[in-house]
Amino acid sequence: MTLVDLIRIIWTISAALLVVLVLLHSPKGDGLGGIGGQSQLFTSAKSAEKTLNQITWTLSSIFMSLTVVLSAGWLAK
């Protein structure tokens, strides 16, 4: 397994997780509470939404960075 293959795997996993996390966002501010009481893992719905936002932004940064690295051809194949 080369470095490019490893980065492609991380890129694919981050893309899939990003799709799932974006779908978990609620337009009404329910956050994770709308999927069966999962917000009980957090102290409040506000902290659940804040955590979800932080994870989403982190994954989107990773995804975009890896997209640039893979598309620019900076890594030797």
N, CA, C, O and CB atoms as a CASP TS submission, in Angstrom:
PFRMAT TS
TARGET T0000
AUTHOR 0000-0000-0000
METHOD Language model
MODEL 1
PARENT N/A
ATOM      1  N   MET     1       0.852  -1.180   0.000  1.00  0.00           N
ATOM      2  CA  MET     1       0.000   0.000   0.000  1.00  0.00           C
ATOM      3  C   MET     1       0.890   1.234   0.000  1.00  0.00           C
ATOM      4  O   MET     1       1.779   1.387   0.838  1.00  0.00           O
ATOM      5  CB  MET     1      -0.965   0.003   1.225  1.00  0.00           C
ATOM      6  N   THR     2       0.629   2.095  -0.951  1.00  0.00           N
ATOM      7  CA  THR     2       1.430   3.313  -1.057  1.00  0.00           C
ATOM      8  C   THR     2       0.795   4.441  -0.256  1.00  0.00           C
ATOM      9  O   THR     2      -0.317   4.321   0.257  1.00  0.00           O
ATOM     10  CB  THR     2       1.589   3.730  -2.529  1.00  0.00           C
ATOM     11  N   LEU     3       1.530   5.528  -0.166  1.00  0.00           N
ATOM     12  CA  LEU     3       1.030   6.701   0.552  1.00  0.00           C
ATOM     13  C   LEU     3      -0.218   7.262  -0.121  1.00  0.00           C
ATOM     14  O   LEU     3      -1.148   7.703   0.556  1.00  0.00           O
ATOM     15  CB  LEU     3       2.116   7.783   0.634  1.00  0.00           C
ATOM     16  N   VAL     4      -0.239   7.246  -1.439  1.00  0.00           N
ATOM     17  CA  VAL     4      -1.397   7.756  -2.178  1.00  0.00           C
ATOM     18  C   VAL     4      -2.629   6.903  -1.874  1.00  0.00           C
ATOM     19  O   VAL     4      -3.725   7.437  -1.700  1.00  0.00           O
ATOM     20  CB  VAL     4      -1.112   7.770  -3.704  1.00  0.00           C
ATOM     21  N   ASP     5      -2.455   5.586  -1.808  1.00  0.00           N
ATOM     22  CA  ASP     5      -3.582   4.709  -1.481  1.00  0.00           C
ATOM     23  C   ASP     5      -4.117   4.990  -0.085  1.00  0.00           C
ATOM     24  O   ASP     5      -5.329   5.022   0.123  1.00  0.00           O
ATOM     25  CB  ASP     5      -3.166   3.245  -1.593  1.00  0.00           C
ATOM     26  N   LEU     6      -3.220   5.193   0.867  1.00  0.00           N
ATOM     27  CA  LEU     6      -3.625   5.487   2.243  1.00  0.00           C
ATOM     28  C   LEU     6      -4.392   6.805   2.315  1.00  0.00           C
ATOM     29  O   LEU     6      -5.406   6.903   3.006  1.00  0.00           O
ATOM     30  CB  LEU     6      -2.396   5.540   3.164  1.00  0.00           C
ATOM     31  N   ILE     7      -3.906   7.807   1.606  1.00  0.00           N
ATOM     32  CA  ILE     7      -4.588   9.106   1.609  1.00  0.00           C
ATOM     33  C   ILE     7      -5.947   8.998   0.929  1.00  0.00           C
ATOM     34  O   ILE     7      -6.906   9.636   1.363  1.00  0.00           O
ATOM     35  CB  ILE     7      -3.726  10.173   0.908  1.00  0.00           C
ATOM     36  N   ARG     8      -6.042   8.201  -0.132  1.00  0.00           N
ATOM     37  CA  ARG     8      -7.341   8.001  -0.788  1.00  0.00           C
ATOM     38  C   ARG     8      -8.335   7.307   0.131  1.00  0.00           C
ATOM     39  O   ARG     8      -9.524   7.623   0.111  1.00  0.00           O
ATOM     40  CB  ARG     8      -7.169   7.186  -2.067  1.00  0.00           C
ATOM     41  N   ILE     9      -7.859   6.369   0.934  1.00  0.00           N
ATOM     42  CA  ILE     9      -8.749   5.693   1.891  1.00  0.00           C
ATOM     43  C   ILE     9      -9.247   6.682   2.942  1.00  0.00           C
ATOM     44  O   ILE     9     -10.438   6.708   3.255  1.00  0.00           O
ATOM     45  CB  ILE     9      -8.019   4.508   2.576  1.00  0.00           C
ATOM     46  N   ILE    10      -8.341   7.496   3.487  1.00  0.00           N
ATOM     47  CA  ILE    10      -8.732   8.510   4.472  1.00  0.00           C
ATOM     48  C   ILE    10      -9.695   9.508   3.842  1.00  0.00           C
ATOM     49  O   ILE    10     -10.658   9.931   4.481  1.00  0.00           O
ATOM     50  CB  ILE    10      -7.489   9.241   5.031  1.00  0.00           C
ATOM     51  N   TRP    11      -9.439   9.885   2.594  1.00  0.00           N
ATOM     52  CA  TRP    11     -10.300  10.825   1.869  1.00  0.00           C
ATOM     53  C   TRP    11     -11.705  10.254   1.698  1.00  0.00           C
ATOM     54  O   TRP    11     -12.691  10.965   1.890  1.00  0.00           O
ATOM     55  CB  TRP    11      -9.694  11.160   0.495  1.00  0.00           C
ATOM     56  N   THR    12     -11.800   8.978   1.340  1.00  0.00           N
ATOM     57  CA  THR    12     -13.103   8.334   1.152  1.00  0.00           C
ATOM     58  C   THR    12     -13.864   8.223   2.465  1.00  0.00           C
ATOM     59  O   THR    12     -15.066   8.485   2.511  1.00  0.00           O
ATOM     60  CB  THR    12     -12.926   6.947   0.536  1.00  0.00           C
ATOM     61  N   ILE    13     -13.179   7.841   3.520  1.00  0.00           N
ATOM     62  CA  ILE    13     -13.824   7.726   4.836  1.00  0.00           C
ATOM     63  C   ILE    13     -14.311   9.094   5.311  1.00  0.00           C
ATOM     64  O   ILE    13     -15.416   9.212   5.841  1.00  0.00           O
ATOM     65  CB  ILE    13     -12.846   7.116   5.874  1.00  0.00           C
ATOM     66  N   SER    14     -13.489  10.124   5.121  1.00  0.00           N
ATOM     67  CA  SER    14     -13.917  11.462   5.550  1.00  0.00           C
ATOM     68  C   SER    14     -15.113  11.943   4.747  1.00  0.00           C
ATOM     69  O   SER    14     -15.982  12.630   5.283  1.00  0.00           O
ATOM     70  CB  SER    14     -12.766  12.462   5.416  1.00  0.00           C
ATOM     71  N   ALA    15     -15.170  11.588   3.458  1.00  0.00           N
ATOM     72  CA  ALA    15     -16.320  11.979   2.632  1.00  0.00           C
ATOM     73  C   ALA    15     -17.592  11.299   3.124  1.00  0.00           C
ATOM     74  O   ALA    15     -18.636  11.941   3.245  1.00  0.00           O
ATOM     75  CB  ALA    15     -16.070  11.626   1.150  1.00  0.00           C
ATOM     76  N   ALA    16     -17.507  10.008   3.408  1.00  0.00           N
ATOM     77  CA  ALA    16     -18.688   9.273   3.881  1.00  0.00           C
ATOM     78  C   ALA    16     -19.162   9.802   5.233  1.00  0.00           C
ATOM     79  O   ALA    16     -20.361   9.990   5.440  1.00  0.00           O
ATOM     80  CB  ALA    16     -18.377   7.769   3.986  1.00  0.00           C
ATOM     81  N   LEU    17     -18.234  10.042   6.145  1.00  0.00           N
ATOM     82  CA  LEU    17     -18.610  10.576   7.456  1.00  0.00           C
ATOM     83  C   LEU    17     -19.177  11.985   7.344  1.00  0.00           C
ATOM     84  O   LEU    17     -20.078  12.360   8.095  1.00  0.00           O
ATOM     85  CB  LEU    17     -17.407  10.574   8.394  1.00  0.00           C
ATOM     86  N   LEU    18     -18.654  12.750   6.422  1.00  0.00           N
ATOM     87  CA  LEU    18     -19.160  14.101   6.217  1.00  0.00           C
ATOM     88  C   LEU    18     -20.601  14.089   5.735  1.00  0.00           C
ATOM     89  O   LEU    18     -21.414  14.899   6.180  1.00  0.00           O
ATOM     90  CB  LEU    18     -18.286  14.845   5.223  1.00  0.00           C
ATOM     91  N   VAL    19     -20.918  13.183   4.837  1.00  0.00           N
ATOM     92  CA  VAL    19     -22.303  13.051   4.359  1.00  0.00           C
ATOM     93  C   VAL    19     -23.225  12.691   5.521  1.00  0.00           C
ATOM     94  O   VAL    19     -24.298  13.275   5.669  1.00  0.00           O
ATOM     95  CB  VAL    19     -22.403  11.975   3.240  1.00  0.00           C
ATOM     96  N   VAL    20     -22.809  11.739   6.337  1.00  0.00           N
ATOM     97  CA  VAL    20     -23.636  11.319   7.471  1.00  0.00           C
ATOM     98  C   VAL    20     -23.833  12.472   8.457  1.00  0.00           C
ATOM     99  O   VAL    20     -24.947  12.700   8.929  1.00  0.00           O
ATOM    100  CB  VAL    20     -22.996  10.111   8.187  1.00  0.00           C
ATOM    101  N   LEU    21     -22.770  13.191   8.764  1.00  0.00           N
ATOM    102  CA  LEU    21     -22.884  14.285   9.731  1.00  0.00           C
ATOM    103  C   LEU    21     -23.731  15.435   9.211  1.00  0.00           C
ATOM    104  O   LEU    21     -24.472  16.053   9.976  1.00  0.00           O
ATOM    105  CB  LEU    21     -21.511  14.797  10.098  1.00  0.00           C
ATOM    106  N   VAL    22     -23.634  15.726   7.939  1.00  0.00           N
ATOM    107  CA  VAL    22     -24.475  16.790   7.375  1.00  0.00           C
ATOM    108  C   VAL    22     -25.942  16.380   7.438  1.00  0.00           C
ATOM    109  O   VAL    22     -26.809  17.216   7.690  1.00  0.00           O
ATOM    110  CB  VAL    22     -24.063  17.104   5.910  1.00  0.00           C
ATOM    111  N   LEU    23     -26.221  15.118   7.212  1.00  0.00           N
ATOM    112  CA  LEU    23     -27.607  14.650   7.294  1.00  0.00           C
ATOM    113  C   LEU    23     -28.133  14.652   8.729  1.00  0.00           C
ATOM    114  O   LEU    23     -29.343  14.721   8.941  1.00  0.00           O
ATOM    115  CB  LEU    23     -27.719  13.249   6.709  1.00  0.00           C
ATOM    116  N   LEU    24     -27.248  14.577   9.703  1.00  0.00           N
ATOM    117  CA  LEU    24     -27.683  14.619  11.105  1.00  0.00           C
ATOM    118  C   LEU    24     -28.081  16.022  11.552  1.00  0.00           C
ATOM    119  O   LEU    24     -28.821  16.177  12.523  1.00  0.00           O
ATOM    120  CB  LEU    24     -26.578  14.097  12.006  1.00  0.00           C
ATOM    121  N   HIS    25     -27.600  17.030  10.856  1.00  0.00           N
ATOM    122  CA  HIS    25     -27.975  18.398  11.216  1.00  0.00           C
ATOM    123  C   HIS    25     -29.468  18.596  10.993  1.00  0.00           C
ATOM    124  O   HIS    25     -30.034  18.154   9.993  1.00  0.00           O
ATOM    125  CB  HIS    25     -27.162  19.430  10.393  1.00  0.00           C
ATOM    126  N   SER    26     -30.082  19.266  11.947  1.00  0.00           N
ATOM    127  CA  SER    26     -31.506  19.524  11.849  1.00  0.00           C
ATOM    128  C   SER    26     -31.734  20.990  11.514  1.00  0.00           C
ATOM    129  O   SER    26     -31.142  21.864  12.147  1.00  0.00           O
ATOM    130  CB  SER    26     -32.226  19.142  13.158  1.00  0.00           C
ATOM    131  N   PRO    27     -32.579  21.274  10.532  1.00  0.00           N
ATOM    132  CA  PRO    27     -32.828  22.678  10.187  1.00  0.00           C
ATOM    133  C   PRO    27     -33.627  23.416  11.257  1.00  0.00           C
ATOM    134  O   PRO    27     -33.657  24.647  11.263  1.00  0.00           O
ATOM    135  CB  PRO    27     -33.561  22.761   8.867  1.00  0.00           C
ATOM    136  N   LYS    28     -34.264  22.691  12.149  1.00  0.00           N
ATOM    137  CA  LYS    28     -35.082  23.320  13.186  1.00  0.00           C
ATOM    138  C   LYS    28     -34.325  23.470  14.498  1.00  0.00           C
ATOM    139  O   LYS    28     -34.895  23.945  15.481  1.00  0.00           O
ATOM    140  CB  LYS    28     -36.347  22.514  13.415  1.00  0.00           C
ATOM    141  N   GLY    29     -33.062  23.078  14.538  1.00  0.00           N
ATOM    142  CA  GLY    29     -32.285  23.212  15.760  1.00  0.00           C
ATOM    143  C   GLY    29     -32.423  22.045  16.702  1.00  0.00           C
ATOM    144  O   GLY    29     -31.941  22.113  17.833  1.00  0.00           O
ATOM    145  N   ASP    30     -33.065  20.969  16.274  1.00  0.00           N
ATOM    146  CA  ASP    30     -33.182  19.801  17.136  1.00  0.00           C
ATOM    147  C   ASP    30     -31.835  19.107  17.319  1.00  0.00           C
ATOM    148  O   ASP    30     -31.582  18.500  18.360  1.00  0.00           O
ATOM    149  CB  ASP    30     -34.201  18.823  16.563  1.00  0.00           C
ATOM    150  N   GLY    31     -30.986  19.196  16.326  1.00  0.00           N
ATOM    151  CA  GLY    31     -29.693  18.542  16.406  1.00  0.00           C
ATOM    152  C   GLY    31     -29.852  17.038  16.428  1.00  0.00           C
ATOM    153  O   GLY    31     -30.631  16.466  15.666  1.00  0.00           O
ATOM    154  N   LEU    32     -29.115  16.422  17.296  1.00  0.00           N
ATOM    155  CA  LEU    32     -29.155  14.962  17.391  1.00  0.00           C
ATOM    156  C   LEU    32     -30.403  14.453  18.111  1.00  0.00           C
ATOM    157  O   LEU    32     -30.660  13.249  18.122  1.00  0.00           O
ATOM    158  CB  LEU    32     -27.919  14.460  18.106  1.00  0.00           C
ATOM    159  N   GLY    33     -31.168  15.340  18.703  1.00  0.00           N
ATOM    160  CA  GLY    33     -32.360  14.923  19.430  1.00  0.00           C
ATOM    161  C   GLY    33     -33.447  14.342  18.548  1.00  0.00           C
ATOM    162  O   GLY    33     -34.313  13.613  19.031  1.00  0.00           O
ATOM    163  N   GLY    34     -33.417  14.652  17.271  1.00  0.00           N
ATOM    164  CA  GLY    34     -34.437  14.172  16.359  1.00  0.00           C
ATOM    165  C   GLY    34     -34.269  12.737  15.919  1.00  0.00           C
ATOM    166  O   GLY    34     -35.133  12.207  15.220  1.00  0.00           O
ATOM    167  N   ILE    35     -33.186  12.092  16.305  1.00  0.00           N
ATOM    168  CA  ILE    35     -32.967  10.716  15.855  1.00  0.00           C
ATOM    169  C   ILE    35     -33.060   9.719  16.997  1.00  0.00           C
ATOM    170  O   ILE    35     -32.284   8.765  17.053  1.00  0.00           O
ATOM    171  CB  ILE    35     -31.614  10.594  15.185  1.00  0.00           C
ATOM    172  N   GLY    36     -33.976   9.923  17.881  1.00  0.00           N
ATOM    173  CA  GLY    36     -34.231   8.929  18.918  1.00  0.00           C
ATOM    174  C   GLY    36     -33.569   9.202  20.250  1.00  0.00           C
ATOM    175  O   GLY    36     -33.170   8.268  20.946  1.00  0.00           O
ATOM    176  N   GLY    37     -33.448  10.446  20.612  1.00  0.00           N
ATOM    177  CA  GLY    37     -32.929  10.768  21.938  1.00  0.00           C
ATOM    178  C   GLY    37     -31.430  10.629  22.076  1.00  0.00           C
ATOM    179  O   GLY    37     -30.936  10.448  23.189  1.00  0.00           O
ATOM    180  N   GLN    38     -30.703  10.707  21.005  1.00  0.00           N
ATOM    181  CA  GLN    38     -29.258  10.576  21.085  1.00  0.00           C
ATOM    182  C   GLN    38     -28.613  11.775  21.769  1.00  0.00           C
ATOM    183  O   GLN    38     -27.465  11.686  22.204  1.00  0.00           O
ATOM    184  CB  GLN    38     -28.678  10.398  19.702  1.00  0.00           C
ATOM    185  N   SER    39     -29.315  12.879  21.872  1.00  0.00           N
ATOM    186  CA  SER    39     -28.716  14.060  22.500  1.00  0.00           C
ATOM    187  C   SER    39     -28.532  13.872  24.009  1.00  0.00           C
ATOM    188  O   SER    39     -27.913  14.713  24.661  1.00  0.00           O
ATOM    189  CB  SER    39     -29.582  15.292  22.233  1.00  0.00           C
ATOM    190  N   GLN    40     -29.052  12.797  24.562  1.00  0.00           N
ATOM    191  CA  GLN    40     -28.852  12.535  25.978  1.00  0.00           C
ATOM    192  C   GLN    40     -27.398  12.198  26.282  1.00  0.00           C
ATOM    193  O   GLN    40     -26.990  12.208  27.443  1.00  0.00           O
ATOM    194  CB  GLN    40     -29.757  11.404  26.436  1.00  0.00           C
ATOM    195  N   LEU    41     -26.622  11.901  25.260  1.00  0.00           N
ATOM    196  CA  LEU    41     -25.202  11.664  25.452  1.00  0.00           C
ATOM    197  C   LEU    41     -24.489  12.956  25.814  1.00  0.00           C
ATOM    198  O   LEU    41     -23.391  12.924  26.370  1.00  0.00           O
ATOM    199  CB  LEU    41     -24.587  11.051  24.197  1.00  0.00           C
ATOM    200  N   PHE    42     -25.097  14.081  25.508  1.00  0.00           N
ATOM    201  CA  PHE    42     -24.504  15.380  25.769  1.00  0.00           C
ATOM    202  C   PHE    42     -25.279  16.056  26.886  1.00  0.00           C
ATOM    203  O   PHE    42     -26.363  15.609  27.259  1.00  0.00           O
ATOM    204  CB  PHE    42     -24.492  16.257  24.493  1.00  0.00           C
ATOM    205  N   THR    43     -24.713  17.143  27.422  1.00  0.00           N
ATOM    206  CA  THR    43     -25.377  17.811  28.535  1.00  0.00           C
ATOM    207  C   THR    43     -26.622  18.564  28.095  1.00  0.00           C
ATOM    208  O   THR    43     -27.563  18.715  28.874  1.00  0.00           O
ATOM    209  CB  THR    43     -24.422  18.760  29.212  1.00  0.00           C
ATOM    210  N   SER    44     -26.639  19.036  26.862  1.00  0.00           N
ATOM    211  CA  SER    44     -27.809  19.738  26.357  1.00  0.00           C
ATOM    212  C   SER    44     -27.830  19.643  24.843  1.00  0.00           C
ATOM    213  O   SER    44     -26.857  19.222  24.217  1.00  0.00           O
ATOM    214  CB  SER    44     -27.816  21.215  26.817  1.00  0.00           C
ATOM    215  N   ALA    45     -28.938  20.034  24.273  1.00  0.00           N
ATOM    216  CA  ALA    45     -29.056  20.025  22.817  1.00  0.00           C
ATOM    217  C   ALA    45     -28.101  21.031  22.193  1.00  0.00           C
ATOM    218  O   ALA    45     -27.596  20.826  21.089  1.00  0.00           O
ATOM    219  CB  ALA    45     -30.497  20.329  22.390  1.00  0.00           C
ATOM    220  N   LYS    46     -27.856  22.132  22.922  1.00  0.00           N
ATOM    221  CA  LYS    46     -26.944  23.148  22.401  1.00  0.00           C
ATOM    222  C   LYS    46     -25.520  22.607  22.308  1.00  0.00           C
ATOM    223  O   LYS    46     -24.826  22.869  21.326  1.00  0.00           O
ATOM    224  CB  LYS    46     -26.977  24.401  23.285  1.00  0.00           C
ATOM    225  N   SER    47     -25.076  21.856  23.318  1.00  0.00           N
ATOM    226  CA  SER    47     -23.719  21.305  23.263  1.00  0.00           C
ATOM    227  C   SER    47     -23.628  20.193  22.224  1.00  0.00           C
ATOM    228  O   SER    47     -22.573  19.984  21.624  1.00  0.00           O
ATOM    229  CB  SER    47     -23.294  20.774  24.645  1.00  0.00           C
ATOM    230  N   ALA    48     -24.733  19.479  22.009  1.00  0.00           N
ATOM    231  CA  ALA    48     -24.736  18.440  20.974  1.00  0.00           C
ATOM    232  C   ALA    48     -24.583  19.074  19.597  1.00  0.00           C
ATOM    233  O   ALA    48     -23.829  18.574  18.762  1.00  0.00           O
ATOM    234  CB  ALA    48     -26.037  17.603  21.038  1.00  0.00           C
ATOM    235  N   GLU    49     -25.287  20.161  19.360  1.00  0.00           N
ATOM    236  CA  GLU    49     -25.199  20.850  18.080  1.00  0.00           C
ATOM    237  C   GLU    49     -23.820  21.475  17.893  1.00  0.00           C
ATOM    238  O   GLU    49     -23.278  21.474  16.788  1.00  0.00           O
ATOM    239  CB  GLU    49     -26.286  21.920  17.976  1.00  0.00           C
ATOM    240  N   LYS    50     -23.261  22.006  18.966  1.00  0.00           N
ATOM    241  CA  LYS    50     -21.921  22.595  18.894  1.00  0.00           C
ATOM    242  C   LYS    50     -20.885  21.525  18.567  1.00  0.00           C
ATOM    243  O   LYS    50     -20.006  21.745  17.733  1.00  0.00           O
ATOM    244  CB  LYS    50     -21.563  23.296  20.220  1.00  0.00           C
ATOM    245  N   THR    51     -20.984  20.386  19.209  1.00  0.00           N
ATOM    246  CA  THR    51     -20.060  19.279  18.940  1.00  0.00           C
ATOM    247  C   THR    51     -20.220  18.777  17.514  1.00  0.00           C
ATOM    248  O   THR    51     -19.231  18.504  16.833  1.00  0.00           O
ATOM    249  CB  THR    51     -20.289  18.129  19.932  1.00  0.00           C
ATOM    250  N   LEU    52     -21.446  18.655  17.068  1.00  0.00           N
ATOM    251  CA  LEU    52     -21.709  18.215  15.701  1.00  0.00           C
ATOM    252  C   LEU    52     -21.123  19.205  14.689  1.00  0.00           C
ATOM    253  O   LEU    52     -20.564  18.793  13.672  1.00  0.00           O
ATOM    254  CB  LEU    52     -23.223  18.051  15.474  1.00  0.00           C
ATOM    255  N   ASN    53     -21.247  20.486  14.959  1.00  0.00           N
ATOM    256  CA  ASN    53     -20.674  21.509  14.080  1.00  0.00           C
ATOM    257  C   ASN    53     -19.148  21.431  14.042  1.00  0.00           C
ATOM    258  O   ASN    53     -18.545  21.545  12.975  1.00  0.00           O
ATOM    259  CB  ASN    53     -21.111  22.901  14.537  1.00  0.00           C
ATOM    260  N   GLN    54     -18.528  21.236  15.201  1.00  0.00           N
ATOM    261  CA  GLN    54     -17.070  21.149  15.250  1.00  0.00           C
ATOM    262  C   GLN    54     -16.554  19.936  14.477  1.00  0.00           C
ATOM    263  O   GLN    54     -15.573  20.036  13.739  1.00  0.00           O
ATOM    264  CB  GLN    54     -16.595  21.084  16.701  1.00  0.00           C
ATOM    265  N   ILE    55     -17.205  18.808  14.645  1.00  0.00           N
ATOM    266  CA  ILE    55     -16.790  17.597  13.930  1.00  0.00           C
ATOM    267  C   ILE    55     -16.997  17.777  12.431  1.00  0.00           C
ATOM    268  O   ILE    55     -16.161  17.360  11.630  1.00  0.00           O
ATOM    269  CB  ILE    55     -17.575  16.362  14.436  1.00  0.00           C
ATOM    270  N   THR    56     -18.106  18.397  12.056  1.00  0.00           N
ATOM    271  CA  THR    56     -18.390  18.620  10.640  1.00  0.00           C
ATOM    272  C   THR    56     -17.354  19.546  10.014  1.00  0.00           C
ATOM    273  O   THR    56     -16.872  19.271   8.915  1.00  0.00           O
ATOM    274  CB  THR    56     -19.793  19.204  10.461  1.00  0.00           C
ATOM    275  N   TRP    57     -17.005  20.624  10.683  1.00  0.00           N
ATOM    276  CA  TRP    57     -16.000  21.544  10.145  1.00  0.00           C
ATOM    277  C   TRP    57     -14.632  20.883  10.059  1.00  0.00           C
ATOM    278  O   TRP    57     -13.900  21.105   9.095  1.00  0.00           O
ATOM    279  CB  TRP    57     -15.915  22.802  11.006  1.00  0.00           C
ATOM    280  N   THR    58     -14.280  20.078  11.049  1.00  0.00           N
ATOM    281  CA  THR    58     -12.995  19.380  11.020  1.00  0.00           C
ATOM    282  C   THR    58     -12.932  18.408   9.858  1.00  0.00           C
ATOM    283  O   THR    58     -11.945  18.373   9.123  1.00  0.00           O
ATOM    284  CB  THR    58     -12.754  18.641  12.334  1.00  0.00           C
ATOM    285  N   LEU    59     -13.989  17.617   9.689  1.00  0.00           N
ATOM    286  CA  LEU    59     -14.013  16.662   8.580  1.00  0.00           C
ATOM    287  C   LEU    59     -14.028  17.355   7.229  1.00  0.00           C
ATOM    288  O   LEU    59     -13.406  16.877   6.281  1.00  0.00           O
ATOM    289  CB  LEU    59     -15.220  15.754   8.699  1.00  0.00           C
ATOM    290  N   SER    60     -14.729  18.472   7.129  1.00  0.00           N
ATOM    291  CA  SER    60     -14.741  19.180   5.847  1.00  0.00           C
ATOM    292  C   SER    60     -13.367  19.762   5.530  1.00  0.00           C
ATOM    293  O   SER    60     -12.967  19.804   4.367  1.00  0.00           O
ATOM    294  CB  SER    60     -15.795  20.296   5.862  1.00  0.00           C
ATOM    295  N   SER    61     -12.646  20.209   6.549  1.00  0.00           N
ATOM    296  CA  SER    61     -11.279  20.709   6.333  1.00  0.00           C
ATOM    297  C   SER    61     -10.352  19.589   5.874  1.00  0.00           C
ATOM    298  O   SER    61      -9.549  19.775   4.960  1.00  0.00           O
ATOM    299  CB  SER    61     -10.729  21.350   7.620  1.00  0.00           C
ATOM    300  N   ILE    62     -10.467  18.432   6.508  1.00  0.00           N
ATOM    301  CA  ILE    62      -9.662  17.280   6.110  1.00  0.00           C
ATOM    302  C   ILE    62      -9.993  16.874   4.685  1.00  0.00           C
ATOM    303  O   ILE    62      -9.095  16.624   3.882  1.00  0.00           O
ATOM    304  CB  ILE    62      -9.888  16.099   7.066  1.00  0.00           C
ATOM    305  N   PHE    63     -11.274  16.809   4.371  1.00  0.00           N
ATOM    306  CA  PHE    63     -11.696  16.404   3.039  1.00  0.00           C
ATOM    307  C   PHE    63     -11.175  17.365   1.975  1.00  0.00           C
ATOM    308  O   PHE    63     -10.637  16.929   0.957  1.00  0.00           O
ATOM    309  CB  PHE    63     -13.215  16.321   2.971  1.00  0.00           C
ATOM    310  N   MET    64     -11.328  18.658   2.202  1.00  0.00           N
ATOM    311  CA  MET    64     -10.894  19.643   1.217  1.00  0.00           C
ATOM    312  C   MET    64      -9.369  19.643   1.068  1.00  0.00           C
ATOM    313  O   MET    64      -8.858  19.765  -0.046  1.00  0.00           O
ATOM    314  CB  MET    64     -11.386  21.039   1.613  1.00  0.00           C
ATOM    315  N   SER    65      -8.650  19.510   2.165  1.00  0.00           N
ATOM    316  CA  SER    65      -7.185  19.466   2.104  1.00  0.00           C
ATOM    317  C   SER    65      -6.702  18.259   1.311  1.00  0.00           C
ATOM    318  O   SER    65      -5.820  18.378   0.460  1.00  0.00           O
ATOM    319  CB  SER    65      -6.592  19.435   3.517  1.00  0.00           C
ATOM    320  N   LEU    66      -7.280  17.104   1.594  1.00  0.00           N
ATOM    321  CA  LEU    66      -6.883  15.896   0.866  1.00  0.00           C
ATOM    322  C   LEU    66      -7.294  15.964  -0.598  1.00  0.00           C
ATOM    323  O   LEU    66      -6.612  15.411  -1.460  1.00  0.00           O
ATOM    324  CB  LEU    66      -7.495  14.659   1.517  1.00  0.00           C
ATOM    325  N   THR    67      -8.399  16.636  -0.885  1.00  0.00           N
ATOM    326  CA  THR    67      -8.812  16.812  -2.274  1.00  0.00           C
ATOM    327  C   THR    67      -7.772  17.623  -3.042  1.00  0.00           C
ATOM    328  O   THR    67      -7.421  17.284  -4.172  1.00  0.00           O
ATOM    329  CB  THR    67     -10.188  17.501  -2.346  1.00  0.00           C
ATOM    330  N   VAL    68      -7.285  18.687  -2.428  1.00  0.00           N
ATOM    331  CA  VAL    68      -6.266  19.511  -3.074  1.00  0.00           C
ATOM    332  C   VAL    68      -4.977  18.715  -3.266  1.00  0.00           C
ATOM    333  O   VAL    68      -4.368  18.762  -4.335  1.00  0.00           O
ATOM    334  CB  VAL    68      -5.993  20.781  -2.245  1.00  0.00           C
ATOM    335  N   VAL    69      -4.565  17.990  -2.237  1.00  0.00           N
ATOM    336  CA  VAL    69      -3.321  17.217  -2.325  1.00  0.00           C
ATOM    337  C   VAL    69      -3.417  16.146  -3.407  1.00  0.00           C
ATOM    338  O   VAL    69      -2.484  15.963  -4.189  1.00  0.00           O
ATOM    339  CB  VAL    69      -2.995  16.567  -0.969  1.00  0.00           C
ATOM    340  N   LEU    70      -4.539  15.443  -3.451  1.00  0.00           N
ATOM    341  CA  LEU    70      -4.687  14.368  -4.435  1.00  0.00           C
ATOM    342  C   LEU    70      -4.843  14.909  -5.859  1.00  0.00           C
ATOM    343  O   LEU    70      -4.315  14.324  -6.805  1.00  0.00           O
ATOM    344  CB  LEU    70      -5.890  13.499  -4.079  1.00  0.00           C
ATOM    345  N   SER    71      -5.553  16.007  -6.012  1.00  0.00           N
ATOM    346  CA  SER    71      -5.784  16.528  -7.360  1.00  0.00           C
ATOM    347  C   SER    71      -4.580  17.281  -7.918  1.00  0.00           C
ATOM    348  O   SER    71      -4.405  17.351  -9.135  1.00  0.00           O
ATOM    349  CB  SER    71      -6.988  17.438  -7.357  1.00  0.00           C
ATOM    350  N   ALA    72      -3.755  17.839  -7.049  1.00  0.00           N
ATOM    351  CA  ALA    72      -2.595  18.593  -7.507  1.00  0.00           C
ATOM    352  C   ALA    72      -1.456  17.682  -7.947  1.00  0.00           C
ATOM    353  O   ALA    72      -0.550  18.122  -8.654  1.00  0.00           O
ATOM    354  CB  ALA    72      -2.116  19.521  -6.411  1.00  0.00           C
ATOM    355  N   GLY    73      -1.492  16.431  -7.541  1.00  0.00           N
ATOM    356  CA  GLY    73      -0.449  15.492  -7.916  1.00  0.00           C
ATOM    357  C   GLY    73       0.856  15.732  -7.193  1.00  0.00           C
ATOM    358  O   GLY    73       1.923  15.447  -7.738  1.00  0.00           O
ATOM    359  N   TRP    74       0.800  16.248  -5.978  1.00  0.00           N
ATOM    360  CA  TRP    74       1.997  16.536  -5.215  1.00  0.00           C
ATOM    361  C   TRP    74       2.666  15.268  -4.700  1.00  0.00           C
ATOM    362  O   TRP    74       3.847  15.284  -4.352  1.00  0.00           O
ATOM    363  CB  TRP    74       1.665  17.447  -4.064  1.00  0.00           C
ATOM    364  N   LEU    75       1.919  14.176  -4.650  1.00  0.00           N
ATOM    365  CA  LEU    75       2.471  12.921  -4.171  1.00  0.00           C
ATOM    366  C   LEU    75       2.837  12.049  -5.358  1.00  0.00           C
ATOM    367  O   LEU    75       2.076  11.941  -6.320  1.00  0.00           O
ATOM    368  CB  LEU    75       1.475  12.195  -3.246  1.00  0.00           C
ATOM    369  N   ALA    76       3.990  11.438  -5.287  1.00  0.00           N
ATOM    370  CA  ALA    76       4.417  10.566  -6.381  1.00  0.00           C
ATOM    371  C   ALA    76       3.633   9.257  -6.314  1.00  0.00           C
ATOM    372  O   ALA    76       3.383   8.725  -5.232  1.00  0.00           O
ATOM    373  CB  ALA    76       5.952  10.295  -6.314  1.00  0.00           C
ATOM    374  N   LYS    77       3.252   8.750  -7.476  1.00  0.00           N
ATOM    375  CA  LYS    77       2.486   7.501  -7.505  1.00  0.00           C
ATOM    376  C   LYS    77       3.395   6.316  -7.496  1.00  0.00           C
ATOM    377  O   LYS    77       2.925   5.178  -7.516  1.00  0.00           O
ATOM    378  CB  LYS    77       1.586   7.444  -8.716  1.00  0.00           C
TER
END
